[in-house]
């Protein structure tokens, strides 16, 4: 049997497509929220960075409290496991409080971690691509590794300037992703009608 897109589908596949297509409203909602978030990030990059650091601090604090409660209430695990869970929870609470009290340092720490990730990731990408002689995308992957390494070095050297630029780039990415999600929701809506 053929659908309007010209692909042959079985009745079972058609049912699956209808079920997936019915979720188009949620995808549209997610796309609109992502688009709005991207616009806000582009318009207010510095505030976005600090808001992220504060949200991360709140999350760490709450997650730590939850782990402590689980460690106390869970009688199925061994006492060693419960102690480790409690210590991890306490560490999470302390780090969460530090994130909330020292937001400026938190932002600098985030920049450092992003920069470190890009430096290490760039080196790994470069060497794995360099050693993969048969890959058709070898040159592109080598270039991506060098670019990631360079971006990581810049982030480590000038973290505050880089964080603003990163926030704007992230905002643009969120805008594009939101637009793609909106387009996907329209395609899913079409699938529900198949």
Backbone as a printed PyTorch tensor [residue, N CA C, xyz], in Angstrom:
tensor([[[ 0.8350, -1.1680,  0.0000],
         [ 0.0000,  0.0000,  0.0000],
         [ 0.8840,  1.2370,  0.0000]],

        [[ 0.4740,  2.3020, -0.6500],
         [ 1.3090,  3.4950, -0.7830],
         [ 0.6890,  4.6550, -0.0300]],

        [[ 1.5270,  5.4420,  0.6340],
         [ 1.0140,  6.6200,  1.3230],
         [ 1.1900,  7.8490,  0.4360]],

        [[ 0.6720,  9.0070,  0.8390],
         [ 0.7910, 10.1950,  0.0000],
         [ 2.2170, 10.6070, -0.2920]],

        [[ 3.1860, 10.2340,  0.5540],
         [ 4.5810, 10.5890,  0.2990],
         [ 5.2450,  9.6990, -0.7290]],

        [[ 4.5400,  8.6770, -1.1980],
         [ 5.0980,  7.7990, -2.2190],
         [ 5.8220,  6.5960, -1.6630]],

        [[ 5.8200,  6.3910, -0.3390],
         [ 6.4980,  5.2470,  0.2490],
         [ 5.5030,  4.1170,  0.4630]],

        [[ 5.9560,  2.8870,  0.2720],
         [ 5.1080,  1.7300,  0.5350],
         [ 5.1390,  1.4360,  2.0260]],

        [[ 3.9410,  1.3390,  2.6300],
         [ 3.8560,  1.0350,  4.0540],
         [ 2.8280, -0.0580,  4.2700]],

        [[ 3.0930, -0.8650,  5.2710],
         [ 2.1530, -1.9210,  5.6490],
         [ 1.0780, -1.3000,  6.5440]],

        [[-0.0300, -2.0000,  6.7550],
         [-1.0570, -1.4820,  7.6760],
         [-0.5140, -1.2530,  9.0950]],

        [[ 0.4070, -2.1250,  9.5560],
         [ 0.9930, -1.9500, 10.8870],
         [ 1.8360, -0.6800, 10.9390]],

        [[ 2.6230, -0.4380,  9.8840],
         [ 3.4390,  0.7790,  9.8330],
         [ 2.5570,  2.0200,  9.7700]],

        [[ 1.4450,  1.9220,  9.0540],
         [ 0.5130,  3.0460,  8.9640],
         [-0.0550,  3.3650, 10.3520]],

        [[-0.3760,  2.3260, 11.1400],
         [-0.8900,  2.5430, 12.4950],
         [ 0.1590,  3.2300, 13.3750]],

        [[ 1.4100,  2.7860, 13.2530],
         [ 2.4990,  3.3970, 14.0190],
         [ 2.6600,  4.8600, 13.6220]],

        [[ 2.6040,  5.1490, 12.3200],
         [ 2.7270,  6.5220, 11.8530],
         [ 1.5970,  7.3950, 12.4030]],

        [[ 0.4060,  6.8540, 12.4790],
         [-0.7220,  7.6140, 13.0290],
         [-0.5070,  7.9180, 14.5110]],

        [[-0.0130,  6.9060, 15.2410],
         [ 0.2360,  7.0990, 16.6770],
         [ 1.3100,  8.1640, 16.8900]],

        [[ 2.4110,  8.0560, 16.1350],
         [ 3.4850,  9.0580, 16.2350],
         [ 2.9620, 10.4210, 15.8220]],

        [[ 2.1770, 10.4600, 14.7720],
         [ 1.6490, 11.7280, 14.2700],
         [ 0.7490, 12.4410, 15.2520]],

        [[ 0.0910, 11.6960, 16.1320],
         [-0.8050, 12.3120, 17.1030],
         [-0.0590, 13.1200, 18.1550]],

        [[ 1.2490, 12.9230, 18.2660],
         [ 2.0410, 13.6780, 19.2450],
         [ 2.5420, 15.0070, 18.6840]],

        [[ 2.0520, 15.4120, 17.5330],
         [ 2.5580, 16.6190, 16.8820],
         [ 2.3710, 17.8630, 17.7460]],

        [[ 1.3190, 17.9210, 18.5540],
         [ 1.0740, 19.0890, 19.3970],
         [ 2.1610, 19.3000, 20.4330]],

        [[ 2.6320, 18.1910, 21.0290],
         [ 3.7140, 18.2900, 22.0090],
         [ 5.0200, 18.7410, 21.3470]],

        [[ 5.2710, 18.2180, 20.1660],
         [ 6.4840, 18.6150, 19.4460],
         [ 6.4010, 20.0920, 19.0800]],

        [[ 5.2270, 20.5610, 18.6600],
         [ 5.0310, 21.9750, 18.3380],
         [ 5.2550, 22.8330, 19.5820]],

        [[ 4.6910, 22.4130, 20.7150],
         [ 4.8720, 23.1420, 21.9660],
         [ 6.3500, 23.2330, 22.3360]],

        [[ 7.0530, 22.0980, 22.2640],
         [ 8.4870, 22.0640, 22.5620],
         [ 9.2570, 22.9780, 21.6150]],

        [[ 8.9010, 22.9640, 20.3380],
         [ 9.5630, 23.8190, 19.3600],
         [ 9.3680, 25.2930, 19.6570]],

        [[ 8.1440, 25.6780, 20.0270],
         [ 7.8670, 27.0890, 20.3380],
         [ 8.6230, 27.5150, 21.5960]],

        [[ 8.6090, 26.6630, 22.6310],
         [ 9.3380, 26.9850, 23.8640],
         [10.8300, 27.1100, 23.5800]],

        [[11.3770, 26.1960, 22.7800],
         [12.7920, 26.2410, 22.4360],
         [13.1170, 27.5100, 21.6590]],

        [[12.2560, 27.8710, 20.7210],
         [12.4500, 29.0910, 19.9240],
         [12.4470, 30.3240, 20.8240]],

        [[11.4870, 30.4150, 21.7340],
         [11.4080, 31.5660, 22.6500],
         [12.6390, 31.6170, 23.5500]],

        [[13.0530, 30.4620, 24.0640],
         [14.2470, 30.4050, 24.9020],
         [15.4770, 30.8760, 24.1210]],

        [[15.5940, 30.4520, 22.8680],
         [16.7150, 30.8870, 22.0310],
         [16.7350, 32.3860, 21.8320]],

        [[15.5730, 32.9680, 21.5910],
         [15.4980, 34.4310, 21.4110],
         [15.9210, 35.1360, 22.6970]],

        [[15.4480, 34.6440, 23.8500],
         [15.8310, 35.2450, 25.1310],
         [17.3340, 35.1460, 25.3730]],

        [[17.9130, 34.0040, 25.0290],
         [19.3560, 33.8210, 25.2260],
         [20.1340, 34.7850, 24.3390]],

        [[19.7080, 34.9660, 23.1000],
         [20.4150, 35.8800, 22.1880],
         [20.2830, 37.3270, 22.6720]],

        [[19.1010, 37.6930, 23.1760],
         [18.8860, 39.0660, 23.6140],
         [19.5700, 39.3740, 24.9430]],

        [[19.6740, 38.3910, 25.8320],
         [20.2450, 38.6060, 27.1650],
         [21.2570, 37.5080, 27.5170]],

        [[22.3830, 37.4180, 26.7960],
         [23.3070, 36.2870, 27.0230],
         [23.9000, 36.2460, 28.4250]],

        [[24.2660, 37.3950, 28.9880],
         [24.8990, 37.4000, 30.3110],
         [23.9230, 36.9270, 31.3840]],

        [[22.6800, 37.4220, 31.3280],
         [21.6750, 36.9900, 32.3010],
         [21.3990, 35.4970, 32.1760]],

        [[21.4250, 34.9830, 30.9570],
         [21.1630, 33.5660, 30.7190],
         [22.2270, 32.6980, 31.3840]],

        [[23.4650, 33.1260, 31.2840],
         [24.5600, 32.3580, 31.8800],
         [24.3840, 32.2770, 33.3920]],

        [[24.0780, 33.4070, 34.0100],
         [23.9050, 33.4140, 35.4580],
         [22.6620, 32.6370, 35.8740]],

        [[21.5980, 32.7380, 35.0900],
         [20.3830, 31.9740, 35.3940],
         [20.6760, 30.4800, 35.3400]],

        [[21.4710, 30.0420, 34.3500],
         [21.8340, 28.6340, 34.2430],
         [22.6370, 28.1930, 35.4710]],

        [[23.5680, 29.0250, 35.8900],
         [24.3780, 28.6830, 37.0640],
         [23.5040, 28.5720, 38.3080]],

        [[22.5350, 29.4650, 38.4590],
         [21.6420, 29.4270, 39.6140],
         [20.7570, 28.1840, 39.5610]],

        [[20.2030, 27.8890, 38.3720],
         [19.3670, 26.6870, 38.2360],
         [20.1680, 25.4210, 38.5270]],

        [[21.4180, 25.3970, 38.0730],
         [22.2720, 24.2500, 38.3480],
         [22.5170, 24.1090, 39.8480]],

        [[22.7240, 25.2300, 40.5370],
         [22.9110, 25.1940, 41.9870],
         [21.6820, 24.6730, 42.7040]],

        [[20.5000, 25.1430, 42.2880],
         [19.2440, 24.6710, 42.8910],
         [19.0740, 23.1770, 42.6470]],

        [[19.3520, 22.7530, 41.4030],
         [19.2100, 21.3330, 41.0730],
         [20.1400, 20.4770, 41.9270]],

        [[21.4030, 20.8890, 42.0640],
         [22.3550, 20.1270, 42.8680],
         [21.9070, 20.0630, 44.3210]],

        [[21.3900, 21.1760, 44.8510],
         [20.9280, 21.2170, 46.2350],
         [19.7660, 20.2430, 46.4510]],

        [[18.7620, 20.3200, 45.5760],
         [17.5790, 19.4610, 45.7080],
         [17.9480, 17.9900, 45.4890]],

        [[18.7740, 17.7200, 44.4800],
         [19.1900, 16.3370, 44.2230],
         [19.9690, 15.7770, 45.4010]],

        [[20.7800, 16.6040, 46.0340],
         [21.5330, 16.1640, 47.2010],
         [20.6210, 15.8300, 48.3690]],

        [[19.6280, 16.6890, 48.6190],
         [18.6680, 16.4050, 49.6810],
         [17.9240, 15.1050, 49.4060]],

        [[17.5430, 14.9070, 48.1590],
         [16.8390, 13.6810, 47.7780],
         [17.7100, 12.4580, 48.0440]],

        [[18.9870, 12.5300, 47.7010],
         [19.8810, 11.3860, 47.9260],
         [20.0470, 11.0980, 49.4180]],

        [[20.1250, 12.1500, 50.2160],
         [20.2550, 11.9520, 51.6570],
         [19.0100, 11.2630, 52.2130]],

        [[17.8350, 11.7220, 51.7870],
         [16.5820, 11.1080, 52.2400],
         [16.5170,  9.6460, 51.8160]],

        [[16.8950,  9.3640, 50.5620],
         [16.8900,  7.9840, 50.0760],
         [17.8670,  7.1370, 50.8950]],

        [[19.0320,  7.6770, 51.2020],
         [20.0260,  6.9300, 51.9810],
         [19.4900,  6.5920, 53.3660]],

        [[18.7430,  7.5070, 53.9630],
         [18.1890,  7.2640, 55.2980],
         [17.0200,  6.2750, 55.2280]],

        [[16.1540,  6.4400, 54.2310],
         [14.9250,  5.6520, 54.1540],
         [15.0990,  4.2730, 53.5390]],

        [[16.1470,  4.0760, 52.7460],
         [16.3240,  2.8150, 52.0220],
         [16.9540,  1.7640, 52.9350]],

        [[16.1720,  0.7520, 53.2770],
         [16.6730, -0.3030, 54.1530],
         [17.0540, -1.5620, 53.3720]],

        [[16.8860, -1.5200, 52.0380],
         [17.2040, -2.6850, 51.2180],
         [18.6930, -2.7760, 50.8910]],

        [[19.3720, -1.6310, 50.8050],
         [20.7940, -1.6280, 50.4660],
         [21.6500, -1.8530, 51.7080]],

        [[22.9100, -2.1740, 51.4760],
         [23.8440, -2.3640, 52.5830],
         [24.1470, -1.0170, 53.2260]],

        [[24.6770, -1.0510, 54.4220],
         [24.9800,  0.2060, 55.1140],
         [26.0810,  0.9750, 54.3830]],

        [[27.0140,  0.2580, 53.7620],
         [28.0700,  0.9220, 52.9980],
         [27.5010,  1.7070, 51.8170]],

        [[26.5600,  1.0960, 51.1090],
         [25.9200,  1.7650, 49.9760],
         [25.1380,  2.9780, 50.4520]],

        [[24.4410,  2.8370, 51.5530],
         [23.6600,  3.9510, 52.1010],
         [24.5700,  5.0900, 52.5430]],

        [[25.7140,  4.7620, 53.1500],
         [26.6650,  5.7970, 53.5490],
         [27.2200,  6.5240, 52.3310]],

        [[27.5690,  5.7660, 51.3040],
         [28.0760,  6.4040, 50.0760],
         [27.0290,  7.3160, 49.4480]],

        [[25.7670,  6.8750, 49.4380],
         [24.6860,  7.6900, 48.8950],
         [24.5180,  8.9660, 49.7200]],

        [[24.6140,  8.8400, 51.0480],
         [24.4900, 10.0060, 51.9280],
         [25.6490, 10.9840, 51.7050]],

        [[26.8640, 10.4630, 51.5630],
         [28.0280, 11.3230, 51.3210],
         [27.8890, 12.0330, 49.9800]],

        [[27.4510, 11.3030, 48.9550],
         [27.2310, 11.9130, 47.6460],
         [26.1570, 12.9920, 47.7360]],

        [[25.0860, 12.7190, 48.4780],
         [24.0340, 13.7120, 48.6680],
         [24.5420, 14.9480, 49.3830]],

        [[25.3260, 14.7490, 50.4390],
         [25.8920, 15.8760, 51.1800],
         [26.8190, 16.7010, 50.2930]],

        [[27.6400, 16.0260, 49.5000],
         [28.5300, 16.7260, 48.5680],
         [27.7180, 17.5360, 47.5610]],

        [[26.6480, 16.9620, 47.0540],
         [25.7890, 17.6600, 46.1020],
         [25.1490, 18.8950, 46.7380]],

        [[24.6970, 18.7740, 47.9940],
         [24.1100, 19.9150, 48.7030],
         [25.1450, 21.0250, 48.8820]],

        [[26.3570, 20.6580, 49.2960],
         [27.4140, 21.6570, 49.5160],
         [27.7680, 22.3650, 48.2120]],

        [[27.9390, 21.6040, 47.1360],
         [28.2720, 22.2140, 45.8440],
         [27.1180, 23.0910, 45.3690]],

        [[25.8780, 22.6470, 45.5770],
         [24.7240, 23.4550, 45.2080],
         [24.7090, 24.7860, 45.9410]],

        [[25.0010, 24.7620, 47.2330],
         [25.0550, 26.0010, 48.0200],
         [26.1780, 26.9030, 47.5130]],

        [[27.3360, 26.3150, 47.2210],
         [28.4460, 27.1170, 46.6890],
         [28.0780, 27.7570, 45.3480]],

        [[27.3730, 27.0030, 44.4870],
         [26.9310, 27.5650, 43.2020],
         [26.0080, 28.7570, 43.4340]],

        [[25.1290, 28.6500, 44.4220],
         [24.1700, 29.7200, 44.6800],
         [24.8200, 30.9300, 45.3580]],

        [[25.8100, 30.6870, 46.2030],
         [26.4670, 31.7960, 46.9160],
         [27.5400, 32.4700, 46.0840]],

        [[28.1680, 31.7450, 45.1830],
         [29.2970, 32.2830, 44.4040],
         [29.0300, 32.0840, 42.9120]],

        [[28.0140, 32.7640, 42.4190],
         [27.5900, 32.5630, 41.0330],
         [28.6860, 32.9510, 40.0480]],

        [[29.4260, 33.9990, 40.3210],
         [30.4980, 34.4510, 39.4200],
         [31.5410, 33.3470, 39.2370]],

        [[31.9460, 32.7300, 40.3460],
         [32.9280, 31.6460, 40.2680],
         [32.3400, 30.4220, 39.5670]],

        [[31.0430, 30.1980, 39.7640],
         [30.3710, 29.0840, 39.0980],
         [30.4340, 29.2380, 37.5940]],

        [[30.1640, 30.4560, 37.1180],
         [30.1930, 30.7220, 35.6810],
         [31.5990, 30.5050, 35.1430]],

        [[32.6010, 30.9620, 35.8910],
         [33.9900, 30.7530, 35.4670],
         [34.3320, 29.2690, 35.4540]],

        [[33.8430, 28.5260, 36.4460],
         [34.0750, 27.0800, 36.4920],
         [33.4260, 26.3900, 35.2990]],

        [[32.1940, 26.8010, 34.9600],
         [31.5210, 26.2280, 33.7940],
         [32.3230, 26.5030, 32.5230]],

        [[32.8310, 27.7290, 32.3990],
         [33.6490, 28.0570, 31.2260],
         [34.8950, 27.1900, 31.1800]],

        [[35.5250, 26.9830, 32.3390],
         [36.7150, 26.1410, 32.3970],
         [36.4010, 24.7130, 31.9600]],

        [[35.2830, 24.1620, 32.4700],
         [34.9160, 22.7880, 32.1230],
         [34.5820, 22.6510, 30.6360]],

        [[33.8780, 23.6370, 30.0820],
         [33.5670, 23.6170, 28.6440],
         [34.8610, 23.6910, 27.8370]],

        [[35.7490, 24.6020, 28.2330],
         [37.0210, 24.7310, 27.5250],
         [37.8520, 23.4670, 27.5980]],

        [[37.9200, 22.8710, 28.7910],
         [38.6610, 21.6250, 28.9580],
         [38.0670, 20.5110, 28.1090]],

        [[36.7290, 20.4220, 28.0830],
         [36.0600, 19.4190, 27.2660],
         [36.4050, 19.6060, 25.7890]],

        [[36.3790, 20.8380, 25.3160],
         [36.6820, 21.0940, 23.9030],
         [38.1410, 20.7860, 23.5670]],

        [[39.0550, 21.1140, 24.4680],
         [40.4690, 20.8190, 24.2070],
         [40.6720, 19.3090, 24.1070]],

        [[40.1930, 18.5720, 25.1060],
         [40.3640, 17.1110, 25.1080],
         [39.5950, 16.4890, 23.9390]],

        [[38.3480, 16.9240, 23.7360],
         [37.5450, 16.3960, 22.6250],
         [38.1640, 16.6930, 21.2740]],

        [[38.7190, 17.8900, 21.1200],
         [39.3740, 18.2490, 19.8630],
         [40.5880, 17.3840, 19.5760]],

        [[41.3910, 17.1320, 20.6150],
         [42.5740, 16.2700, 20.4530],
         [42.1480, 14.8550, 20.0700]],

        [[41.1460, 14.3270, 20.7760],
         [40.6780, 12.9710, 20.4830],
         [40.1030, 12.8940, 19.0780]],

        [[39.2840, 13.8760, 18.6960],
         [38.6930, 13.8940, 17.3470],
         [39.7790, 13.9680, 16.2780]],

        [[40.7880, 14.8120, 16.5030],
         [41.8750, 14.9540, 15.5370],
         [42.6010, 13.6290, 15.3400]],

        [[43.0050, 12.9910, 16.4360],
         [43.8010, 11.7720, 16.3050],
         [42.9890, 10.5830, 15.8050]],

        [[41.7200, 10.4870, 16.2020],
         [40.9150,  9.3830, 15.6620],
         [40.6570,  9.5850, 14.1780]],

        [[40.4390, 10.8170, 13.7560],
         [40.2310, 11.0830, 12.3230],
         [41.5270, 10.8940, 11.5520]],

        [[42.6370, 11.3290, 12.1280],
         [43.9280, 11.2090, 11.4570],
         [44.3020,  9.7460, 11.2460]],

        [[43.9570,  8.8870, 12.2010],
         [44.3120,  7.4740, 12.0790],
         [43.3170,  6.6870, 11.2230]],

        [[42.1690,  7.2690, 10.8990],
         [41.1460,  6.6000, 10.0920],
         [41.3470,  6.9760,  8.6220]],

        [[42.2730,  6.2960,  7.9600],
         [42.6570,  6.6660,  6.5900],
         [41.5700,  6.4090,  5.5570]],

        [[40.6440,  5.5080,  5.8210],
         [39.6340,  5.1670,  4.8230],
         [38.3620,  5.9940,  4.9040]],

        [[38.2550,  6.8760,  5.8880],
         [37.0170,  7.6320,  6.0830],
         [36.8710,  8.7290,  5.0350]],

        [[35.6890,  8.8170,  4.3940],
         [35.4910,  9.8860,  3.4200],
         [35.3950, 11.2720,  4.0770]],

        [[35.0530, 11.3020,  5.3670],
         [34.9290, 12.5840,  6.0660],
         [36.1590, 12.8760,  6.9200]],

        [[37.2750, 12.2520,  6.6010],
         [38.4840, 12.3850,  7.4090],
         [38.9340, 13.8290,  7.5260]],

        [[39.0000, 14.5270,  6.4200],
         [39.4450, 15.9250,  6.4270],
         [38.5220, 16.8120,  7.2430]],

        [[37.2200, 16.5870,  7.1070],
         [36.2450, 17.3640,  7.8700],
         [36.4000, 17.1020,  9.3630]],

        [[36.5730, 15.8430,  9.7280],
         [36.7340, 15.5090, 11.1410],
         [38.0310, 16.0630, 11.7190]],

        [[39.1000, 16.0540, 10.9330],
         [40.3550, 16.6610, 11.3880],
         [40.1500, 18.1570, 11.6170]],

        [[39.4690, 18.8070, 10.6770],
         [39.1750, 20.2360, 10.8200],
         [38.3200, 20.5220, 12.0430]],

        [[37.3320, 19.6530, 12.2930],
         [36.4820, 19.8330, 13.4710],
         [37.2920, 19.6560, 14.7570]],

        [[38.2250, 18.7190, 14.7450],
         [39.0710, 18.5150, 15.9220],
         [39.9460, 19.7200, 16.2010]],

        [[40.5400, 20.2760, 15.1400],
         [41.3780, 21.4690, 15.3000],
         [40.5330, 22.6480, 15.7830]],

        [[39.3370, 22.7990, 15.2170],
         [38.4430, 23.8920, 15.6110],
         [38.0160, 23.7490, 17.0690]],

        [[37.6540, 22.5390, 17.4920],
         [37.2580, 22.3190, 18.8840],
         [38.4250, 22.6070, 19.8280]],

        [[39.6130, 22.1790, 19.4450],
         [40.8060, 22.4380, 20.2630],
         [41.0410, 23.9380, 20.3980]],

        [[40.9630, 24.6580, 19.2750],
         [41.1790, 26.1100, 19.3000],
         [40.1160, 26.8130, 20.1390]],

        [[38.8580, 26.3990, 19.9830],
         [37.7760, 27.0050, 20.7760],
         [37.9930, 26.7300, 22.2580]],

        [[38.4700, 25.5360, 22.5850],
         [38.7470, 25.2040, 23.9830],
         [39.8510, 26.0530, 24.5660]],

        [[40.9200, 26.2670, 23.7860],
         [42.0270, 27.1070, 24.2600],
         [41.5450, 28.5360, 24.4990]],

        [[40.7640, 29.0810, 23.5610],
         [40.2360, 30.4380, 23.7210],
         [39.3480, 30.5130, 24.9590]],

        [[38.5180, 29.5100, 25.1730],
         [37.6320, 29.4880, 26.3360],
         [38.4340, 29.4400, 27.6300]],

        [[39.5230, 28.6980, 27.6470],
         [40.3450, 28.6200, 28.8540],
         [41.1110, 29.9180, 29.1020]],

        [[41.5200, 30.6110, 28.0380],
         [42.3140, 31.8270, 28.1810],
         [41.4310, 33.0340, 28.5250]],

        [[40.2690, 33.1650, 27.8700],
         [39.3850, 34.3200, 28.0670],
         [37.9710, 33.8200, 28.3900]],

        [[37.7470, 33.2870, 29.5880],
         [36.4640, 32.6390, 29.8670],
         [35.2570, 33.5820, 29.8470]],

        [[35.3840, 34.8070, 30.3810],
         [34.2140, 35.6920, 30.4550],
         [33.7660, 36.1500, 29.0760]],

        [[34.6980, 36.5230, 28.2370],
         [34.3590, 36.9370, 26.8740],
         [33.7710, 35.7540, 26.1150]],

        [[34.3630, 34.6020, 26.2910],
         [33.9260, 33.4190, 25.5770],
         [32.5280, 32.9900, 26.0160]],

        [[32.2070, 33.1150, 27.2940],
         [30.8920, 32.7020, 27.7640],
         [29.7800, 33.5110, 27.1130]],

        [[29.9930, 34.8110, 26.9360],
         [28.9890, 35.6310, 26.2480],
         [28.8010, 35.1820, 24.8190]],

        [[29.9060, 34.9180, 24.1450],
         [29.8380, 34.4430, 22.7570],
         [29.1730, 33.0700, 22.7080]],

        [[29.5410, 32.1940, 23.6480],
         [28.9300, 30.8620, 23.6950],
         [27.4270, 30.9540, 23.9260]],

        [[27.0110, 31.8710, 24.7860],
         [25.5890, 32.0190, 25.0530],
         [24.8490, 32.4500, 23.7930]],

        [[25.4340, 33.3860, 23.0430],
         [24.7870, 33.8370, 21.8000],
         [24.7260, 32.6900, 20.7960]],

        [[25.8130, 31.9460, 20.6690],
         [25.8220, 30.8000, 19.7430],
         [24.7880, 29.7670, 20.1860]],

        [[24.7100, 29.5170, 21.4950],
         [23.7190, 28.5800, 21.9960],
         [22.3050, 29.0860, 21.7140]],

        [[22.0950, 30.4000, 21.8570],
         [20.7930, 30.9830, 21.5620],
         [20.4070, 30.8140, 20.1040]],

        [[21.3600, 31.0500, 19.2110],
         [21.1000, 30.8610, 17.7730],
         [20.7830, 29.4020, 17.4940]],

        [[21.5370, 28.5030, 18.1190],
         [21.2750, 27.0700, 17.9370],
         [19.8840, 26.7170, 18.4270]],

        [[19.4720, 27.2700, 19.5790],
         [18.1370, 27.0010, 20.1120],
         [17.0490, 27.5220, 19.1700]],

        [[17.2850, 28.6910, 18.5730],
         [16.3190, 29.2350, 17.6170],
         [16.1720, 28.2910, 16.4230]],

        [[17.3030, 27.8700, 15.8650],
         [17.2550, 26.9590, 14.7140],
         [16.6120, 25.6280, 15.0940]],

        [[16.9610, 25.1130, 16.2590],
         [16.3880, 23.8420, 16.7170],
         [14.8810, 23.9850, 16.9230]],

        [[14.4590, 25.1060, 17.4970],
         [13.0350, 25.3480, 17.6880],
         [12.2880, 25.4020, 16.3660]],

        [[12.8790, 26.0730, 15.3720],
         [12.2470, 26.1300, 14.0520],
         [12.1510, 24.7390, 13.4280]],

        [[13.2100, 23.9400, 13.5960],
         [13.1750, 22.5680, 13.0750],
         [12.1150, 21.7340, 13.7900]],

        [[11.9660, 21.9240, 15.1000],
         [10.9370, 21.2030, 15.8420],
         [ 9.5400, 21.6010, 15.3680]],

        [[ 9.3480, 22.8810, 15.0950],
         [ 8.0530, 23.3380, 14.5900],
         [ 7.7620, 22.6990, 13.2360]],

        [[ 8.7790, 22.6820, 12.3610],
         [ 8.6050, 22.0430, 11.0530],
         [ 8.3100, 20.5500, 11.2110]],

        [[ 9.0040, 19.8990, 12.1410],
         [ 8.7750, 18.4800, 12.3930],
         [ 7.3510, 18.2370, 12.8930]],

        [[ 6.8630, 19.1320, 13.7460],
         [ 5.4980, 18.9530, 14.2620],
         [ 4.4780, 19.0150, 13.1310]],

        [[ 4.7280, 19.8690, 12.1440],
         [ 3.8050, 19.9480, 11.0040],
         [ 3.8520, 18.6690, 10.1700]],

        [[ 5.0430, 18.0790, 10.0390],
         [ 5.1480, 16.8050,  9.3250],
         [ 4.4620, 15.6910, 10.1170]],

        [[ 4.6160, 15.7180, 11.4410],
         [ 3.9570, 14.7080, 12.2690],
         [ 2.4390, 14.8500, 12.1880]],

        [[ 1.9680, 16.0660, 12.1210],
         [ 0.5260, 16.2970, 11.9910],
         [ 0.0130, 15.6540, 10.6940]],

        [[ 0.8240, 15.7680,  9.6480],
         [ 0.4680, 15.1510,  8.3710],
         [ 0.4350, 13.6260,  8.4990]],

        [[ 1.3640, 13.0560,  9.2830],
         [ 1.3940, 11.6000,  9.4760],
         [ 0.1450, 11.1070, 10.1880]],

        [[-0.4020, 11.9220, 11.0860],
         [-1.6030, 11.5090, 11.8070],
         [-2.7870, 11.3640, 10.8650]],

        [[-2.7180, 12.0640,  9.7380],
         [-3.8310, 12.0250,  8.7660],
         [-3.6750, 10.9100,  7.7420]],

        [[-2.5040, 10.2470,  7.7300],
         [-2.2340,  9.2090,  6.7410],
         [-3.1210,  8.0010,  6.9820]]])
